[in-house]
């Protein structure tokens, strides 16, 4: 994606913010009808499910979206090969590619960007973007990152070749890592990845050498860098902080703004659609990208329809985030919402007894996918110890699961220079999701576990 084309297309997309609410609804509906017709013509799965619901081709232009059948990740994985609209992709081959190929930003078959969802509840699901969809998504993310800037300000920023540091999980096919990398390339900026598994001392050295002026990453990870700045361990002249991948509370937003002395932009995305919305302040709430997606809320359930991904159409796809539609902002055509994401874990902080302190981020251990392992969770038990709670599908698999979990975790701790940390595996009958979010935190505090066990 060349810089000139990126800028031309970006400025074209930015014009949509000047549409009226009526014009935005008309644009959204036009894109929706085109997607429905394309899915009818090119996806065996959608045509069959539409017809099974009594929907005819003539009704694709008139029926409300709510009349179409919904789907979820389980359905997607089961019918992957007949749902996608390209003939040279197969889920079994993607699994081999994912397992046998080191993750990087190179497209699969040189034309498909593969994003995998969390495998903590079973095998990971795959979300495919062809080059057209990937470009559209990147424009949405870049627009969000530069949301409150006008064109002359954007040009001045980019002429200076900003130095952007990305702090997150970077060693897997995480959509955020790949999108940020390609987006930074697209605007011609300099970039450095700082993986959450990197020892804290290396953070300090890398930041000092690179001297970033823009930070992108998980808010819980950016918070650690802000604490280093607050303590005087690192000096940073930051122009903009872009949060993504996790909830951003008002308290954390204020902390980041205080220590970095710059705007904090929060991007809302998911593997299914990496460009869903933007939040520039807690008082405004999240503004959804209605020109890229349709988001519905029915009985507290959120459904996503991506309007730009024709290679893997997602129509009324159930998302586990909880969303509430709020009254619109005067003068803005975008839907305003309050979103409760399902990923709000604490970090695991460890001390070695000699004054050295470092952390383990939940996403550093998110990728466990072991035969027979139904679910898992982490509980810190001491300053230098934790246990891994595991739910097995049957008693016979427990020994093998425990052995593999211990092996993988030993490697993660060794890479992080946390060899002194003690850990164990404990099997439990069931690991339940947070009833408020519908998602399960990877890490629970000892206090919370003790309260639940007492009940």
C-alpha positions, -999 to 999 in steps of 0.1 A, spaced: 0 0 0 18 31 -12 19 63 8 3 85 -19 -26 60 -25 -31 56 13 -34 94 18 -57 99 -12 -80 71 -1 -78 82 36 -89 117 28 -117 103 8 -129 82 37 -126 111 61 -152 130 40 -178 106 54 -176 123 88 -193 153 71 -223 134 59 -257 138 76 -272 110 96 -296 103 66 -268 102 41 -247 79 63 -277 55 66 -282 56 28 -244 48 23 -245 20 48 -277 5 32 -262 7 -3 -231 -12 9 -252 -37 28 -274 -46 -2 -242 -51 -24 -228 -74 2 -261 -94 5 -262 -99 -33 -225 -109 -34 -230 -135 -7 -261 -149 -24 -241 -153 -57 -208 -165 -43 -213 -182 -10 -230 -216 -9 -235 -213 28 -253 -180 27 -275 -188 -2 -286 -220 15 -293 -204 49 -311 -175 33 -334 -198 13 -339 -220 44 -352 -188 62 -376 -182 33 -356 -153 18 -356 -150 -20 -332 -131 -41 -358 -104 -49 -360 -96 -12 -323 -89 -7 -329 -52 -15 -359 -47 8 -358 -69 39 -344 -54 70 -311 -68 82 -328 -82 113 -348 -106 91 -317 -124 80 -303 -154 100 -276 -148 126 -244 -168 130 -215 -172 154 -179 -185 156 -190 -221 159 -211 -219 127 -183 -201 109 -157 -228 118 -181 -256 108 -190 -241 75 -158 -222 67 -150 -236 33 -185 -231 19 -190 -197 36 -160 -179 20 -163 -167 -16 -128 -176 -28 -120 -210 -42 -83 -213 -32 -88 -212 5 -95 -242 28 -97 -242 66 -76 -274 70 -48 -258 49 -50 -226 70 -45 -246 101 -14 -263 87 -1 -229 76 -7 -214 110 9 -243 128 39 -248 106 47 -212 95 63 -186 117 39 -157 121 47 -126 100 29 -100 79 33 -118 46 -1 -126 31 -11 -163 28 -8 -174 -9 5 -138 -14 -30 -123 -13 -49 -132 20 -42 -117 54 -50 -143 80 -60 -132 115 -67 -158 142 -90 -154 171 -81 -166 206 -78 -204 210 -85 -204 247 -119 -220 243 -108 -245 217 -93 -244 182 -87 -208 170 -110 -194 143 -96 -177 112 -107 -145 97 -96 -138 62 -91 -104 45 -82 -101 8 -61 -72 -3 -92 -50 -10 -107 -57 25 -73 -52 42 -68 -19 26 -103 -7 35 -98 -18 71 -64 -1 74 -79 31 62 -105 28 89 -79 23 116 -57 52 103 -87 75 103 -95 65 138 -59 70 150 -59 105 135 -96 112 143 -94 147 157 -69 160 132 -75 180 101 -57 173 68 -30 200 71 -21 187 106 -20 151 93 4 161 65 27 180 89 28 150 112 36 126 84 62 148 68 82 146 100 84 107 97 69 99 130 85 72 151 59 48 162 63 21 189 38 -8 191 35 -24 226 15 -56 225 16 -93 217 36 -94 184 46 -130 179 14 -144 166 -12 -138 138 -28 -111 159 -48 -87 138 -37 -57 157 0 -63 152 -4 -70 115 -27 -41 109 -5 -16 128 26 -27 110 10 -24 75 -7 9 85 26 24 97 42 13 64 13 28 45 19 63 59 57 60 56 65 62 94 93 45 113 82 17 136 94 -6 164 76 -35 180 79 -40 217 66 -74 227 49 -78 260 71 -108 267 103 -87 265 120 -82 299 113 -48 314 150 -38 313 149 -42 275 118 -20 273 138 8 288 168 3 265 147 1 234 126 31 242 157 52 249 173 42 216 142 45 194 128 77 210 92 72 199 68 101 195 37 80 190 26 49 210 2 22 200 -8 -8 220 -27 -25 248 -36 1 274 -24 -22 302 10 -24 284 11 14 276 4 20 313 37 2 322 56 26 300 38 55 315 49 43 349 85 42 337 81 78 325 65 88 358 94 72 378 120 90 356 134 58 341 125 68 306 120 102 289 96 104 261 82 132 240 49 117 228 25 134 205 -3 108 205 -12 76 223 -34 51 205 -50 24 227 -64 -8 213 -71 -45 221 -84 -40 257 -109 -18 276 -96 17 284 -110 30 317 -115 67 325 -89 64 352 -63 48 330 -70 74 302 -64 102 327 -32 86 339 -18 82 303 -28 118 294 -11 131 326 22 113 320 24 116 282 9 151 279 -9 143 247 -43 130 233 -53 94 239 -73 78 212 -90 44 218 -96 22 188 -123 -5 190 -118 -35 168 -121 -73 168 -106 -101 147 -139 -102 127 -135 -65 118 -104 -47 130 -119 -13 124 -152 -10 144 -150 24 161 -131 51 179 -132 68 212 -115 102 218 -129 109 253 -151 91 279 -177 118 277 -184 112 240 -185 74 242 -175 52 213 -183 63 177 -190 33 155 -177 33 119 -211 30 103 -196 34 68 -176 1 73 -199 -20 94 -234 -25 107 -237 -31 144 -270 -44 158 -281 -49 194 -310 -72 201 -319 -83 237 -284 -73 248 -267 -93 221 -244 -76 196 -243 -86 159 -217 -75 134 -220 -72 96 -188 -62 80 -195 -41 49 -160 -43 33 -150 -79 35 -164 -98 5 -139 -126 7 -153 -139 40 -187 -122 44 -198 -119 80 -235 -112 81 -252 -108 115 -222 -124 133 -226 -126 170 -200 -108 191 -196 -114 228 -190 -78 237 -219 -59 253 -229 -27 236 -255 0 244 -266 25 218 -265 61 232 -281 93 219 -261 107 189 -237 135 191 -250 166 174 -234 171 140 -219 136 138 -234 109 114 -218 80 134 -237 59 159 -226 66 195 -223 36 218 -210 25 252 -191 -8 249 -181 -33 276 -153 -54 262 -146 -88 275 -109 -85 281 -101 -67 313 -75 -88 330 -48 -78 355 -12 -83 349 8 -109 368 36 -90 385 65 -109 401 94 -101 424 126 -122 429 133 -110 465 163 -90 453 144 -59 442 139 -70 406 103 -68 394 87 -78 361 54 -88 347 36 -114 326 9 -101 303 -23 -123 299 -19 -123 261 16 -138 264 -1 -170 275 -33 -167 254 -23 -192 227 -24 -225 246 -42 -251 225 -37 -285 239 -57 -317 231 -82 -322 258 -78 -288 274 -112 -272 275 -103 -240 293 -77 -224 316 -71 -195 339 -43 -181 360 -42 -172 397 -13 -155 414 -6 -171 448 26 -153 459 50 -125 447 70 -152 429 44 -179 422 11 -187 405 -11 -216 396 -27 -225 363 -64 -236 367 -73 -261 340 -106 -276 329 -102 -309 311 -127 -326 288 -122 -359 307 -102 -374 336 -79 -394 313 -64 -364 296 -53 -346 328 -18 -360 330 -10 -351 294 -25 -317 297 -6 -309 328 27 -320 313 22 -299 282 11 -268 301 41 -270 323 64 -274 293 50 -244 274 49 -221 304 85 -230 313 95 -217 279 75 -185 282 90 -177 316 125 -185 304 121 -161 275 109 -134 299 138 -140 323 113 -151 350 129 -185 357 127 -179 395 88 -179 393 72 -211 407 40 -224 391 17 -254 392 -14 -268 375 -46 -274 393 -77 -289 377 -111 -275 384 -146 -287 374 -155 -256 355 -141 -221 346 -170 -197 342 -171 -164 322 -177 -131 338 -215 -127 339 -213 -90 331 -191 -93 300 -198 -129 288 -161 -135 285 -136 -152 308 -106 -133 322 -74 -152 317 -61 -139 351 -80 -137 384 -67 -123 416 -63 -145 447 -89 -123 465 -115 -129 439 -109 -166 439 -112 -168 477 -145 -150 476 -159 -173 450 -147 -204 468 -162 -192 500 -196 -188 483 
